[in-house]
Amino acid sequence: MTRKSAVCIVSGGLDSVCTTASLVKEGYTIHMITFVYGQRARLEIQAAKRFARILEIEDHRIIDISFMKEIYGRTNVITDPNQNIPEDFDYSIVVPLRNAVFVTIATAWAMSIGAELVAYGAHIDDKRYPDCRPAFIKSITKALNLAEAEGVRLGLRRKITVWSPAIDGIGKSSLLSKGYRILGDKIFDTWSCYSDGVKNKGKNPIHCGKCESCINRKNAITKAGIVDKTCYAN
């Protein structure tokens, strides 16, 4: 029986890694894609490479779209190193249309290789981010299939489903629990910090522990009832 194929957008953080691990377990052949878009947290790219090896992903593409940093300018703190990263959510954390750009590129690849699923790690607790909500996911799925409607009709392209845990009402801690059952303590090799972390006396940098993403990581791990083995500076 031929395994289904999926393109998974993986940042190297908890959500995308656990989503990808779950799909692997469910019997997909995974093609992984990671984007360099000018983000401050370059360590997440290294984490994505690490999990491609752990999950034995044979096809992992790292796509350089760092020109987006120039386009984004000062719109957000994730790509602008001159702004302070907030400890609580505010809209400066939202990168304009980031997931729309990622999903569009991933779908172009999926349609080129005959994959039928594009997945990314947005979950139901991400509701403050417009491009993580189920309404957005359903809408972009429709739009992208319309963009290749003739190719699908002629049998030259496969119709694509864009999926994330948010579609099934899955929250961060539930997603984490599922990923932990598959990966165990390897999940602590993911990178969540919005920055490249804090220097650790000549050792590898550690999570800052105080940005919004680090706090969300701590809360989700605690809620999942897992002992947090992440090293934080705070």
C-alpha positions, -999 to 999 in steps of 0.1 A, spaced: 0 0 0 14 34 -10 19 58 18 3 92 16 26 122 13 26 154 33 46 186 33 52 198 68 63 233 77 87 230 105 102 259 124 120 238 149 96 247 178 75 225 199 43 229 179 56 222 144 78 193 156 50 176 175 27 181 145 52 165 122 60 136 145 23 129 148 18 127 111 49 105 106 33 81 132 0 82 112 17 68 81 27 97 59 58 101 39 70 135 52 86 162 31 98 189 55 102 226 47 118 252 69 120 289 61 147 314 67 128 347 67 150 370 86 139 358 120 160 366 151 158 331 163 182 313 140 186 285 164 152 273 155 166 264 120 193 242 137 166 226 157 146 218 125 177 202 110 181 181 141 145 168 140 147 160 104 175 136 114 156 123 144 125 116 124 145 103 95 131 127 70 148 122 37 137 153 20 142 185 41 143 218 23 155 250 40 142 278 19 159 312 21 133 340 19 153 364 41 145 392 17 112 393 36 130 410 65 135 441 44 99 441 33 87 437 69 108 467 81 97 477 117 63 460 116 73 433 141 98 423 167 105 388 153 125 401 124 135 435 137 164 432 162 162 468 172 129 463 191 125 448 225 106 414 226 76 417 249 70 393 278 32 393 272 13 391 239 10 423 219 6 427 181 42 435 176 48 397 178 27 391 147 47 388 115 25 401 86 11 372 66 39 349 76 18 317 76 1 327 43 35 330 27 48 297 42 16 278 33 16 291 -3 52 281 -9 47 247 8 16 241 -13 35 249 -45 60 222 -35 32 198 -25 15 201 -59 48 196 -76 56 163 -59 21 149 -57 16 154 -20 -20 158 -8 -15 174 26 3 206 38 6 208 76 18 234 100 17 236 138 -10 262 145 -32 250 174 -64 263 190 -46 283 216 -30 304 188 -63 322 183 -48 357 188 -28 351 156 -51 356 126 -32 332 103 -34 304 128 -72 303 130 -94 276 114 -112 302 93 -79 312 77 -68 276 71 -101 267 54 -100 299 33 -64 295 21 -71 259 13 -99 269 -10 -79 297 -26 -48 276 -33 -69 248 -49 -87 274 -70 -53 287 -81 -46 253 -97 -82 243 -105 -75 234 -141 -44 214 -131 -65 195 -106 -93 190 -131 -69 177 -158 -53 153 -133 -19 171 -134 -21 183 -98 -36 168 -67 -61 187 -46 -44 199 -14 -57 199 22 -41 224 45 -42 211 80 -31 221 115 -41 210 150 -63 240 152 -87 224 127 -93 196 151 -96 218 181 -63 206 196 -45 229 221 -8 233 227 -6 211 258 -26 183 241 -4 185 210 27 184 232 15 153 250 10 135 217 45 145 206 60 135 239 46 100 235 64 97 202 96 116 209 101 115 247 127 139 261 139 147 226 112 174 226 134 195 248 158 199 219 131 221 202 137 258 202 108 281 212 126 314 222 118 344 200 155 353 202 187 333 199 186 328 236 210 338 264 247 329 264 254 301 290 291 305 301 306 291 270 280 264 265 252 264 240 227 293 244 196 287 265 160 299 263 155 334 277 126 321 297 107 354 297 95 361 262 59 353 253 69 321 235 91 308 263 63 315 288 38 296 265 63 267 264 66 266 302 28 267 307 21 240 281 47 216 295 34 221 330 -3 216 318 7 184 301 21 171 333 56 167 319 88 175 339 103 205 320 140 198 311 144 229 291 172 252 303 159 288 308 179 319 318 148 331 338 
